[in-house]
Each structure stands twice: as C-alpha cells, then as structure tokens.
Amino acid sequence: MNGLLEELLACESRVWEALVTGDAKADSAALSEDFLGVYPDGFAAKDSHIGQLSDGPTVLRYRLSQMRVMPLGSDHALLAYRAEYTRVGRGESEVMFVSSIWRRDGAGWINIFSQDTPATGIAVP
C-alpha cells in the first residue's frame, strides 16, 4: 500500500471502530462540521452520523477490502473500498461499497463526505 492509502485507511478504520465501540466522541472527531453522508435512506449531516451511536454500538464486526485511493489535489483524497459488516442484533453480514472524501487537517485528515452503495449481487473482482 502506498503512504496515502495507508493514512486514509487508518482514518476510515477509526470511524468503523467508533461504530463497533459506540464511541460518539471518536466518530465526531473524524468528521468535519460540514460532513455530508449519502446513504440509501437519504442525506445525513454530522449530527445524524454521530446520533446513530446514541444507543451504543451499531456494528458488531467489519472487514474492509479492495481499497483504492485517488488524490483530489494537494489537500483532498478519495478512498473507495468494499465493506462487509454485521450490524448489532442481526445475524447476516451485509456488503456495501463506500466512497469517502478526506481533507487534510493539520497533520491528519478529516472526513468531509461519504457515500454508501449497497452491493446488489454483481460479481466484483
């Protein structure tokens, strides 16, 4: 993995770990104030993303694969990947493809945009 991909994967993994642990503070720290999420059920702002953790963890386990990174200038980059995960209280795993845009923030990165696309059974290499 190249350096940018490793950096962004670490950032993205912190978001997933916040969902596993129910850590709203860690989730908040990863998202910009003007964060926009585009999900199958509509748009979400930062407070909606954090709000999903109000009753605790939402994800039991996850696995990220097929990572791709695309620089979008000197201070922005897109991370795209396949996520297989199991929600708390459900037995079956789900699969989606995620695209996240990150903006350089000091020495680190902050998530400004994320779009989740549920897998529909199309074979992906």
BELDA-V113070 format. One record per backbone hydrogen bond with DSSP energy under -0.5 kcal/mol. CO is the residue of the C=O (numbers start at 1). NH is the residue of the N-H. Records with the same first field share a line. If there is no record, write none. Layout:
# BELDA-V113070
CO = NH + NH
This chain:
# BELDA-V113070
2 = 6
3 = 7
4 = 8
5 = 9
6 = 10
7 = 11
8 = 12
9 = 13
10 = 14
11 = 15
12 = 16
13 = 17
14 = 18
15 = 19
16 = 20
17 = 21
18 = 22 + 23
19 = 58 + 59
22 = 24
23 = 27
24 = 28
25 = 29
26 = 30
27 = 30 + 31
28 = 31
30 = 111
32 = 35
35 = 46
36 = 114
37 = 39 + 44
38 = 116
39 = 42
42 = 39
44 = 37
45 = 49
46 = 50
47 = 51
48 = 52
50 = 53
51 = 54
53 = 56
58 = 88
61 = 86
63 = 84
65 = 82
68 = 80
70 = 78
75 = 104
76 = 72
77 = 102
78 = 70
79 = 100
80 = 68
81 = 98
82 = 65
83 = 85 + 96
84 = 63
85 = 94
86 = 60 + 61
87 = 90
94 = 85
95 = 119
96 = 83
97 = 117
98 = 81
99 = 115
100 = 79 + 102
101 = 112 + 113
102 = 77
103 = 110
105 = 108
108 = 105
110 = 103
111 = 32
112 = 36
113 = 101
114 = 38
115 = 99
116 = 118
117 = 97
